């Protein structure tokens, strides 16, 4: 799912996709080099988990 993120366009994940994304997301924590990177990863993880809790909620990454 991580490879699906488009750095230049918008990428939207639905509830089913978010479960798979979160499984892959955990691998990024081991690669975080700074506390700032860890904070960003944790914030996005929390947003993903929050979006799973409601109906018609999505996790959206906006490209540049």
C-alpha positions in Angstrom: 0.0 0.0 0.0 2.9 2.4 0.7 3.9 2.1 -3.0 0.5 3.3 -3.9 1.1 6.8 -2.5 1.5 9.3 -5.3 3.9 12.0 -4.2 2.6 14.4 -6.9 -1.1 13.6 -6.9 -3.8 12.8 -4.3 -4.0 9.3 -2.9 -7.1 8.2 -0.9 -7.4 5.0 1.2 -10.7 3.5 2.3 -11.3 1.5 5.5 -10.2 -1.8 3.9 -7.1 -0.4 2.5 -6.2 1.4 5.7 -5.8 -1.9 7.5 -3.2 -3.0 5.0 -1.5 0.4 5.0 -1.2 0.3 8.8 0.5 -3.1 8.6 3.1 -1.7 6.3 3.3 1.6 8.1 4.9 -0.1 11.2 8.0 -0.9 9.1 8.6 2.8 8.7 9.2 3.3 12.4 12.4 1.3 12.3 13.7 3.5 9.5 12.9 6.8 11.2 16.1 8.7 11.9 14.9 11.5 14.1 12.3 12.1 16.7 10.6 14.5 14.2 10.2 11.7 11.7 8.8 9.4 14.4 6.3 12.2 15.4 5.1 12.6 11.8 4.8 8.8 11.4 2.8 8.5 14.6 0.5 11.4 13.7 -0.3 9.8 10.3 -0.8 6.5 12.0 -3.3 8.1 14.4 -5.2 9.8 11.6 -5.4 6.4 9.8 -6.8 4.7 12.9 -9.2 7.5 13.5 -10.5 7.3 9.9 -11.2 3.6 10.3 -13.7 4.3 13.1 -16.3 6.2 11.2 -18.5 5.5 8.2 -17.4 7.1 4.9 -14.1 8.4 6.4 -11.0 8.2 4.3 -7.3 8.8 4.7 -6.1 11.2 2.0 -2.6 12.1 1.1 -2.4 15.3 -0.9 0.5 15.6 -3.4 2.3 18.8 -4.1 
